[in-house]
Amino acid sequence: MDKKQEILNFCSELKLDKVGFVKCRKFEELRDFFQERKAQGTENEFEEKDIEKRINPNIYLEEGKTIISIAFPYLHKIENRENYAFSVYTRGNDYHRVVKSYLDKICGFIESLGGKSVALTDSNAFLKDI
């Protein structure tokens, strides 16, 4: 069994069935987009200002080969929405921490296979708000 399938099987054991793989590379085609947003003043306060950190995943893991992403649903079941002024997902644990805990497990598994990995959620600089 190849390592990709082993990772998919491990994710399935974690009840994660929306898992994607893409080649780790510099996303140079996004540079103009980010520069235009900066020039127009349409960046928000949560966005990394250093464009290089947003388009180059190898800043985080120099020898990175593959980016693995997982789709993770927000908390959305609630009894009575009329009594809440905040988004429903804010009622549960911070999803950054929940998702990061799953990513840490996946990273541990990858490392047990002899690979290297780093877990990033949308609270890091790489490609957030895309």
DSSP file with accessible surface (Angstrom, degrees, kcal/mol):
  #  RESIDUE AA STRUCTURE BP1 BP2  ACC     N-H-->O    O-->H-N    N-H-->O    O-->H-N    TCO  KAPPA ALPHA  PHI   PSI    X-CA   Y-CA   Z-CA
    1    1 A M              0   0  153      0, 0.0     2,-0.1     0, 0.0     0, 0.0   0.000 360.0 360.0 360.0 135.1    0.0    0.0    0.0
    2    2 A D     >  -     0   0  102      1,-0.1     4,-2.1     4,-0.0     5,-0.2  -0.340 360.0-109.7 -78.2 164.0    1.4    3.4   -0.9
    3    3 A K  H  > S+     0   0  119      1,-0.2     4,-2.6     2,-0.2     5,-0.2   0.857 115.8  58.4 -64.8 -35.0    1.8    6.1    1.7
    4    4 A K  H  > S+     0   0  106      1,-0.2     4,-2.6     2,-0.2    -1,-0.2   0.944 108.8  45.4 -60.0 -45.4   -1.0    8.3    0.3
    5    5 A Q  H  > S+     0   0   80      1,-0.2     4,-2.7     2,-0.2    -1,-0.2   0.891 110.6  53.8 -66.1 -37.5   -3.5    5.4    0.8
    6    6 A E  H  X S+     0   0   60     -4,-2.1     4,-2.3     2,-0.2    -1,-0.2   0.916 110.3  47.4 -61.5 -41.4   -2.1    4.8    4.3
    7    7 A I  H  X S+     0   0   16     -4,-2.6     4,-2.8     2,-0.2    -2,-0.2   0.924 111.4  50.5 -65.9 -43.3   -2.7    8.4    5.2
    8    8 A L  H  X S+     0   0   49     -4,-2.6     4,-2.3     1,-0.2    -2,-0.2   0.917 110.7  49.5 -60.1 -41.9   -6.2    8.3    3.8
    9    9 A N  H  X S+     0   0   61     -4,-2.7     4,-1.9     2,-0.2    -1,-0.2   0.913 110.9  49.5 -63.3 -42.3   -6.9    5.1    5.8
   10   10 A F  H  X S+     0   0   38     -4,-2.3     4,-1.2     1,-0.2    -2,-0.2   0.930 110.7  49.8 -62.4 -44.8   -5.6    6.8    8.9
   11   11 A C  H  <>S+     0   0    0     -4,-2.8     5,-2.8     1,-0.2     3,-0.4   0.891 107.3  55.1 -61.5 -38.0   -7.8    9.9    8.3
   12   12 A S  H ><5S+     0   0   73     -4,-2.3     3,-1.9     1,-0.2    -1,-0.2   0.894 103.1  55.1 -62.1 -38.7  -10.8    7.6    7.8
   13   13 A E  H 3<5S+     0   0  141     -4,-1.9    -1,-0.2     1,-0.3    -2,-0.2   0.815 106.0  52.5 -62.7 -29.0  -10.1    6.1   11.2
   14   14 A L  T 3<5S-     0   0   31     -4,-1.2    -1,-0.3    -3,-0.4    -2,-0.2   0.370 122.5-111.3 -85.2   3.5  -10.3    9.7   12.6
   15   15 A K  T < 5S+     0   0  177     -3,-1.9     2,-0.7     1,-0.2    -3,-0.2   0.768  75.9 136.3  69.2  27.7  -13.7   10.0   10.8
   16   16 A L      < +     0   0   13     -5,-2.8    -1,-0.2    -6,-0.1    -2,-0.2  -0.926  16.9 160.6-104.4 111.0  -12.2   12.5    8.3
   17   17 A D        +     0   0  132     -2,-0.7     2,-0.7    54,-0.2    -1,-0.1   0.423  56.3  76.2-114.1   1.1  -13.4   11.6    4.8
   18   18 A K        +     0   0  135     53,-0.4    53,-2.4    -7,-0.1     2,-0.4  -0.813  62.5 149.3-111.0  89.0  -12.8   14.9    3.0
   19   19 A V  E     -A   70   0A  30     -2,-0.7     2,-0.3    51,-0.2    51,-0.2  -0.979  23.0-169.7-127.6 131.2   -9.0   14.8    2.5
   20   20 A G  E     -A   69   0A  27     49,-2.9    49,-2.4    -2,-0.4     2,-0.4  -0.911   7.8-157.4-124.3 153.5   -7.1   16.4   -0.4
   21   21 A F  E     +A   68   0A  54     -2,-0.3     2,-0.3    47,-0.2    47,-0.2  -0.986  15.2 169.4-128.2 135.2   -3.5   16.2   -1.6
   22   22 A V  E     -A   67   0A  71     45,-2.1    45,-3.5    -2,-0.4     2,-0.1  -0.989  42.6 -93.3-143.5 148.4   -1.7   18.7   -3.8
   23   23 A K  E     -A   66   0A 145     -2,-0.3     2,-0.6    43,-0.2    43,-0.3  -0.370  40.8-120.3 -60.7 134.7    2.0   19.1   -4.8
   24   24 A C        +     0   0   13     41,-2.5     2,-0.3    -2,-0.1    -1,-0.1  -0.687  58.3 134.0 -78.4 118.5    3.8   21.4   -2.5
   25   25 A R        -     0   0   92     -2,-0.6     2,-0.5    30,-0.1    40,-0.0  -0.959  63.6 -79.9-155.7 169.1    5.1   24.3   -4.6
   26   26 A K        -     0   0   81     -2,-0.3     2,-1.6    30,-0.2     3,-0.2  -0.689  36.5-143.5 -78.8 126.1    5.4   28.0   -4.7
   27   27 A F    >   +     0   0   21     28,-3.2     3,-2.1    -2,-0.5     4,-0.3  -0.459  35.8 161.1 -91.1  64.6    2.1   29.4   -5.8
   28   28 A E  G >   +     0   0   86     -2,-1.6     3,-1.9     1,-0.3     4,-0.5   0.802  63.1  71.7 -58.0 -29.8    3.6   32.3   -7.8
   29   29 A E  G 3  S+     0   0  114      1,-0.3     4,-0.4    -3,-0.2    -1,-0.3   0.664  93.9  56.6 -64.5 -13.4    0.4   32.8   -9.8
   30   30 A L  G <> S+     0   0   37     -3,-2.1     4,-2.3     1,-0.1    -1,-0.3   0.587  81.9  87.2 -92.0 -10.7   -1.2   34.2   -6.6
   31   31 A R  H <> S+     0   0   49     -3,-1.9     4,-2.7    -4,-0.3     5,-0.2   0.931  88.8  47.7 -56.5 -50.0    1.4   37.0   -6.2
   32   32 A D  H  > S+     0   0  120     -4,-0.5     4,-2.6     1,-0.2    -1,-0.2   0.897 110.2  53.8 -59.7 -40.5   -0.4   39.5   -8.4
   33   33 A F  H  > S+     0   0   94     -4,-0.4     4,-2.2     2,-0.2    -1,-0.2   0.945 112.6  42.5 -58.8 -48.6   -3.7   38.8   -6.7
   34   34 A F  H  X S+     0   0    0     -4,-2.3     4,-2.2     1,-0.2    -2,-0.2   0.882 113.4  52.1 -68.9 -37.4   -2.2   39.5   -3.2
   35   35 A Q  H  X S+     0   0   90     -4,-2.7     4,-2.7    -5,-0.2    -1,-0.2   0.907 109.5  50.3 -64.5 -39.6   -0.3   42.6   -4.5
   36   36 A E  H  X S+     0   0  103     -4,-2.6     4,-2.4    -5,-0.2    -2,-0.2   0.917 109.5  50.3 -64.5 -43.5   -3.5   44.0   -6.0
   37   37 A R  H  X>S+     0   0   45     -4,-2.2     5,-2.3     2,-0.2     4,-0.7   0.911 111.9  48.4 -59.9 -42.4   -5.3   43.5   -2.7
   38   38 A K  H ><5S+     0   0   86     -4,-2.2     3,-0.9     1,-0.2    -2,-0.2   0.943 111.9  49.0 -63.3 -45.6   -2.5   45.3   -0.9
   39   39 A A  H 3<5S+     0   0   84     -4,-2.7    -2,-0.2     1,-0.3    -1,-0.2   0.861 113.7  46.5 -63.4 -35.6   -2.5   48.1   -3.4
   40   40 A Q  H 3<5S-     0   0  118     -4,-2.4    -1,-0.3    -5,-0.2    -2,-0.2   0.550 109.1-123.6 -83.3  -9.7   -6.3   48.5   -3.1
   41   41 A G  T <<5S+     0   0   62     -3,-0.9    -3,-0.2    -4,-0.7    -4,-0.1   0.796  72.4 128.8  71.7  29.2   -6.3   48.4    0.7
   42   42 A T      < +     0   0   72     -5,-2.3    -4,-0.2    -6,-0.2     2,-0.1   0.348  32.6 112.6-100.6   6.8   -8.7   45.4    0.7
   43   43 A E        -     0   0   37     -6,-0.6     2,-0.2    -5,-0.1     6,-0.0  -0.468  62.2-133.7 -70.4 151.0   -6.6   43.2    3.0
   44   44 A N    >   -     0   0   51     -2,-0.1     3,-1.5     1,-0.1    -1,-0.1  -0.578  24.9-101.5-102.0 172.2   -8.1   42.5    6.4
   45   45 A E  T 3  S+     0   0  148      1,-0.3    -1,-0.1    -2,-0.2    -2,-0.0   0.652 117.8  58.7 -68.2 -14.0   -6.4   42.7    9.7
   46   46 A F  T 3  S+     0   0  136      2,-0.1    -1,-0.3     3,-0.0     2,-0.2   0.588  84.2 101.6 -90.0 -11.4   -6.1   38.9    9.9
   47   47 A E  S <  S-     0   0    7     -3,-1.5     2,-0.2     1,-0.1    78,-0.1  -0.548  80.0-112.6 -80.2 139.8   -4.1   38.5    6.7
   48   48 A E        -     0   0   54     -2,-0.2    -1,-0.1    77,-0.2    -2,-0.1  -0.464  20.5-151.2 -63.2 132.2   -0.4   38.0    6.7
   49   49 A K  S    S+     0   0   97     -2,-0.2     2,-0.9     1,-0.1    -1,-0.1   0.765  76.6  84.2 -80.8 -25.7    1.3   41.1    5.2
   50   50 A D    >>  -     0   0   69      1,-0.2     4,-0.8     2,-0.1     3,-0.7  -0.689  64.0-164.1 -82.6 105.3    4.3   39.2    3.9
   51   51 A I  H >> S+     0   0   17     -2,-0.9     4,-1.3     1,-0.2     3,-1.1   0.864  85.1  63.3 -59.9 -36.5    3.1   37.9    0.5
   52   52 A E  H 3> S+     0   0   49      1,-0.3     4,-1.6     2,-0.2     3,-0.5   0.900 100.7  52.1 -57.3 -38.9    6.0   35.4    0.3
   53   53 A K  H <4 S+     0   0   78     -3,-0.7    -1,-0.3     1,-0.2    -2,-0.2   0.744 109.2  52.1 -68.5 -21.8    4.7   33.7    3.5
   54   54 A R  H << S+     0   0    0     -3,-1.1    73,-0.9    -4,-0.8    -1,-0.2   0.706 118.2  32.5 -86.8 -23.3    1.3   33.4    1.8
   55   55 A I  H  < S+     0   0    0     -4,-1.3   -28,-3.2    -3,-0.5    -2,-0.2   0.559 108.1  66.5-112.1  -8.5    2.5   31.8   -1.5
   56   56 A N    ><  +     0   0   28     -4,-1.6     3,-1.8    -5,-0.2     4,-0.3  -0.815  48.3 179.3-122.2  95.4    5.4   29.7   -0.5
   57   57 A P  G >> S+     0   0   12      0, 0.0     3,-1.5     0, 0.0     4,-1.2   0.750  76.7  75.7 -65.6 -19.2    4.7   26.7    1.8
   58   58 A N  G 34 S+     0   0   42      1,-0.3     6,-0.1     2,-0.2    -5,-0.1   0.646  78.8  73.0 -72.0  -8.3    8.4   25.7    1.8
   59   59 A I  G <4 S+     0   0   80     -3,-1.8    -1,-0.3     1,-0.2     3,-0.3   0.873 104.1  40.7 -64.4 -33.6    9.0   28.6    4.2
   60   60 A Y  T <4 S+     0   0   65     -3,-1.5     2,-0.3    -4,-0.3    -2,-0.2   0.781 137.3  11.9 -86.7 -31.6    7.2   26.4    6.8
   61   61 A L    ><  -     0   0   37     -4,-1.2     3,-2.4     1,-0.1    -1,-0.3  -0.770  69.2-161.3-148.9  98.3    8.8   23.1    5.8
   62   62 A E  T 3  S+     0   0  166      1,-0.3    -1,-0.1    -3,-0.3    -4,-0.1   0.847  92.3  43.0 -52.4 -40.3   11.7   23.5    3.4
   63   63 A E  T 3  S+     0   0   89     -5,-0.0    -1,-0.3     2,-0.0    53,-0.1   0.248  83.6 145.5 -94.1  16.2   11.7   19.9    2.1
   64   64 A G    <   +     0   0   16     -3,-2.4     3,-0.1     1,-0.1    -6,-0.1  -0.215  19.6 171.4 -57.3 139.9    7.9   19.8    1.8
   65   65 A K        +     0   0  169      1,-0.3   -41,-2.5   -42,-0.1     2,-0.4   0.636  61.3  29.0-118.2 -32.8    6.6   17.7   -1.1
   66   66 A T  E     -A   23   0A  83    -43,-0.3     2,-0.5   -45,-0.0    -1,-0.3  -0.995  59.3-146.1-138.5 140.6    2.8   17.5   -0.5
   67   67 A I  E     -A   22   0A  38    -45,-3.5   -45,-2.1    -2,-0.4     2,-0.5  -0.926  18.2-163.4-103.2 127.2    0.1   19.6    1.0
   68   68 A I  E     -A   21   0A  43     -2,-0.5     2,-0.4   -47,-0.2   -47,-0.2  -0.950   8.2-173.1-111.1 128.4   -2.7   17.7    2.7
   69   69 A S  E     -A   20   0A  69    -49,-2.4   -49,-2.9    -2,-0.5     2,-0.4  -0.914   7.7-158.4-121.3 150.2   -5.9   19.5    3.5
   70   70 A I  E     -A   19   0A  29     -2,-0.4     2,-0.5   -51,-0.2   -51,-0.2  -0.963  15.5-134.0-124.2 144.0   -8.9   18.4    5.4
   71   71 A A        -     0   0   60    -53,-2.4   -53,-0.4    -2,-0.4   -54,-0.2  -0.854  27.5-175.2 -93.5 130.6  -12.5   19.7    5.2
   72   72 A F        -     0   0   62     -2,-0.5     2,-0.1   -56,-0.1    27,-0.1  -0.982  18.8-130.2-133.6 120.1  -13.8   20.1    8.7
   73   73 A P        -     0   0  100      0, 0.0     2,-0.1     0, 0.0     3,-0.1  -0.395  19.2-123.8 -74.8 144.3  -17.4   21.2    9.4
   74   74 A Y        -     0   0  115      1,-0.1     2,-0.2    -2,-0.1    15,-0.1  -0.461  41.2 -86.8 -71.5 158.8  -18.2   24.0   11.8
   75   75 A L        +     0   0   77     14,-0.2    16,-0.1     1,-0.2    -1,-0.1  -0.484  62.2 156.5 -61.0 126.5  -20.5   23.4   14.7
   76   76 A H        +     0   0  108     -2,-0.2     2,-0.5    12,-0.1    -1,-0.2   0.508  32.6  96.7-137.2  -8.4  -24.0   23.9   13.2
   77   77 A K        +     0   0  166     11,-0.1     2,-0.3     2,-0.0    -1,-0.0  -0.752  44.6 155.5 -90.6 125.4  -26.6   22.0   15.2
   78   78 A I        -     0   0   27     -2,-0.5     3,-0.3     1,-0.1    10,-0.0  -0.995  39.6-140.5-149.8 142.7  -28.3   24.2   17.8
   79   79 A E  S    S+     0   0  195     -2,-0.3     2,-0.5     1,-0.2    -1,-0.1   0.975  91.2  14.1 -69.0 -59.0  -31.7   24.0   19.4
   80   80 A N    >   +     0   0   68      1,-0.1     3,-1.0     2,-0.0    -1,-0.2  -0.847  58.7 179.2-129.1  97.3  -32.9   27.6   19.5
   81   81 A R  G >  S+     0   0  147     -2,-0.5     3,-1.5    -3,-0.3    -1,-0.1   0.701  72.3  77.0 -71.8 -18.7  -31.0   30.1   17.3
   82   82 A E  G 3  S+     0   0  177      1,-0.3    -1,-0.2     3,-0.0    -2,-0.0   0.753  88.8  57.4 -66.7 -22.3  -33.1   33.0   18.2
   83   83 A N  G <  S+     0   0  118     -3,-1.0     2,-0.4     2,-0.0    -1,-0.3   0.358  93.9  80.5 -91.6   7.5  -31.4   33.4   21.6
   84   84 A Y    <   -     0   0  104     -3,-1.5     4,-0.1     1,-0.1    -1,-0.0  -0.951  47.4-174.9-123.6 131.6  -27.8   33.8   20.2
   85   85 A A        +     0   0  102     -2,-0.4     2,-0.2     2,-0.1    -1,-0.1   0.559  69.8  72.2 -95.1  -9.9  -26.2   37.0   18.8
   86   86 A F  S    S-     0   0  166      1,-0.1     5,-0.1     2,-0.1    -2,-0.0  -0.675  97.3 -83.0-106.2 160.0  -23.0   35.2   17.7
   87   87 A S    >   -     0   0   71     -2,-0.2     3,-1.5     1,-0.1     4,-0.3  -0.267  41.2-119.3 -56.5 145.8  -22.3   32.8   14.9
   88   88 A V  G >  S+     0   0   24      1,-0.3     3,-2.3     2,-0.2     4,-0.4   0.870 109.3  63.4 -59.3 -39.0  -23.2   29.2   15.9
   89   89 A Y  G >  S+     0   0   94      1,-0.3     3,-0.8     2,-0.2    -1,-0.3   0.747  91.0  67.7 -63.4 -17.8  -19.6   27.9   15.4
   90   90 A T  G <  S+     0   0   72     -3,-1.5    -1,-0.3     1,-0.2    -2,-0.2   0.632  85.8  71.2 -76.1  -9.4  -18.5   30.2   18.2
   91   91 A R  G <  S+     0   0  119     -3,-2.3    -1,-0.2    -4,-0.3    -2,-0.2   0.759  95.6  56.1 -76.9 -26.1  -20.4   28.1   20.8
   92   92 A G  S <  S-     0   0   35     -3,-0.8     3,-0.1    -4,-0.4     2,-0.1  -0.135 108.9 -56.1 -91.0-168.1  -18.1   25.2   20.6
   93   93 A N  S    S-     0   0  138      1,-0.2    -1,-0.2     2,-0.1     2,-0.1  -0.378  76.7 -78.6 -65.1 151.6  -14.4   24.8   21.1
   94   94 A D    >>  -     0   0   74      1,-0.2     4,-2.0    -3,-0.1     3,-0.8  -0.318  41.0-142.2 -54.1 119.8  -12.2   27.1   19.0
   95   95 A Y  H 3> S+     0   0   48      1,-0.3     4,-3.1     2,-0.2     5,-0.4   0.812  97.5  64.2 -63.6 -25.6  -12.2   25.3   15.7
   96   96 A H  H 3> S+     0   0   50      1,-0.2     4,-2.3     2,-0.2    -1,-0.3   0.939 107.8  42.4 -59.7 -41.8   -8.6   26.3   15.1
   97   97 A R  H <> S+     0   0  190     -3,-0.8     4,-2.0     2,-0.2    -2,-0.2   0.881 115.1  49.2 -72.6 -39.1   -7.6   24.2   18.1
   98   98 A V  H  X S+     0   0   41     -4,-2.0     4,-1.6     2,-0.2    -2,-0.2   0.962 115.3  43.0 -64.5 -50.4  -10.0   21.3   17.2
   99   99 A V  H  X S+     0   0   19     -4,-3.1     4,-2.7     1,-0.2     5,-0.2   0.924 112.1  54.6 -62.7 -42.0   -8.7   21.2   13.6
  100  100 A K  H  X S+     0   0   78     -4,-2.3     4,-2.9    -5,-0.4    -1,-0.2   0.888 103.6  55.9 -60.9 -35.6   -5.1   21.6   14.7
  101  101 A S  H  X S+     0   0   48     -4,-2.0     4,-1.5     1,-0.2    -1,-0.2   0.906 110.0  45.5 -64.6 -38.4   -5.5   18.6   17.1
  102  102 A Y  H  X S+     0   0   62     -4,-1.6     4,-2.2     2,-0.2    -2,-0.2   0.924 113.1  49.8 -67.5 -44.4   -6.6   16.4   14.1
  103  103 A L  H  X S+     0   0   23     -4,-2.7     4,-3.0     1,-0.2    -2,-0.2   0.891 107.1  55.1 -62.6 -37.6   -3.8   17.8   12.0
  104  104 A D  H  X S+     0   0   73     -4,-2.9     4,-2.5     2,-0.2    -1,-0.2   0.895 107.4  50.2 -62.2 -38.6   -1.3   17.0   14.7
  105  105 A K  H  X S+     0   0  105     -4,-1.5     4,-2.1     2,-0.2    -2,-0.2   0.918 111.5  47.9 -64.5 -42.6   -2.5   13.4   14.8
  106  106 A I  H  X S+     0   0    6     -4,-2.2     4,-2.7     2,-0.2    -2,-0.2   0.928 111.3  50.7 -64.5 -42.7   -2.1   13.2   11.0
  107  107 A C  H  X S+     0   0   15     -4,-3.0     4,-2.7     1,-0.2    -2,-0.2   0.912 108.6  52.0 -60.8 -42.6    1.4   14.7   11.3
  108  108 A G  H  X S+     0   0   39     -4,-2.5     4,-1.9     1,-0.2    -1,-0.2   0.903 110.2  48.9 -59.6 -40.5    2.3   12.2   14.0
  109  109 A F  H  X S+     0   0   44     -4,-2.1     4,-1.0     2,-0.2    -2,-0.2   0.931 110.4  50.1 -65.3 -45.4    1.2    9.4   11.7
  110  110 A I  H ><>S+     0   0   25     -4,-2.7     5,-2.3     1,-0.2     3,-0.8   0.920 110.7  50.2 -58.8 -42.3    3.2   10.8    8.7
  111  111 A E  H ><5S+     0   0  100     -4,-2.7     3,-1.6     1,-0.3    -1,-0.2   0.858 103.8  58.3 -67.1 -31.4    6.3   11.0   11.0
  112  112 A S  H 3<5S+     0   0   87     -4,-1.9    -1,-0.3     1,-0.3    -2,-0.2   0.756 103.3  54.6 -68.1 -21.0    5.7    7.4   12.1
  113  113 A L  T <<5S-     0   0   40     -4,-1.0    -1,-0.3    -3,-0.8    -2,-0.2   0.395 129.9 -98.7 -88.3   0.1    6.0    6.5    8.4
  114  114 A G  T < 5S+     0   0   67     -3,-1.6    -3,-0.2     1,-0.3    -2,-0.1   0.479  85.1 121.6  97.7   4.4    9.4    8.3    8.2
  115  115 A G      < -     0   0   29     -5,-2.3     2,-0.3    -6,-0.2    -1,-0.3  -0.310  57.6-123.6 -92.3 177.3    8.1   11.6    6.8
  116  116 A K        +     0   0  144    -53,-0.1     2,-0.3    -2,-0.1    -8,-0.0  -0.915  34.5 167.1-117.6 150.5    8.3   15.1    8.0
  117  117 A S        -     0   0   25     -2,-0.3     2,-0.3   -53,-0.1   -10,-0.0  -0.989  25.0-155.6-158.1 162.8    5.3   17.3    8.5
  118  118 A V        -     0   0   71     -2,-0.3     2,-0.5   -57,-0.1   -57,-0.1  -0.989  20.2-135.7-143.1 137.9    3.9   20.6    9.9
  119  119 A A        +     0   0   13     -2,-0.3     2,-0.4   -15,-0.0   -19,-0.1  -0.864  27.2 174.5 -99.5 126.5    0.3   21.3   10.9
  120  120 A L        -     0   0   60     -2,-0.5     2,-0.2     4,-0.0    -2,-0.0  -0.997  10.4-170.4-132.1 134.9   -1.2   24.6    9.9
  121  121 A T    >   -     0   0   15     -2,-0.4     3,-2.0     7,-0.0     5,-0.1  -0.527  52.4 -82.0-107.0-175.9   -4.7   25.9   10.3
  122  122 A D  T 3  S+     0   0   70      1,-0.3   -26,-0.0    -2,-0.2     7,-0.0   0.438 120.0  78.9 -73.3  10.9   -6.1   29.1    8.7
  123  123 A S  T 3  S+     0   0   75    -27,-0.1    -1,-0.3     5,-0.0     2,-0.2   0.429  83.0  77.5 -93.8   2.7   -4.5   31.0   11.6
  124  124 A N  S <  S-     0   0   26     -3,-2.0   -76,-0.2     2,-0.2     4,-0.2  -0.480  94.3-108.0 -98.5 178.7   -1.1   30.8    9.9
  125  125 A A  S >  S+     0   0    7     -2,-0.2     3,-0.9   -78,-0.1     2,-0.4   0.789  80.5 109.0 -78.4 -28.7    0.0   33.0    7.0
  126  126 A F  T 3  S-     0   0   28      1,-0.3   -72,-0.2    -5,-0.1    -2,-0.2  -0.326 100.6 -37.5 -66.7 113.4   -0.1   30.4    4.2
  127  127 A L  T >  S+     0   0   42    -73,-0.9     3,-0.9    -2,-0.4    -1,-0.3   0.691  82.5 161.7  55.6  27.7   -3.0   31.0    1.8
  128  128 A K  T <   +     0   0   32     -3,-0.9    -1,-0.2     1,-0.2   -80,-0.1  -0.464  61.0  28.9 -76.3 156.6   -5.6   32.1    4.2
  129  129 A D  T 3         0   0   77      1,-0.2    -1,-0.2    -2,-0.1    -2,-0.1   0.709 360.0 360.0  67.6  24.5   -8.6   34.0    2.8
  130  130 A I    <         0   0  117     -3,-0.9    -1,-0.2     0, 0.0     0, 0.0  -0.838 360.0 360.0-100.9 360.0   -8.3   32.2   -0.6
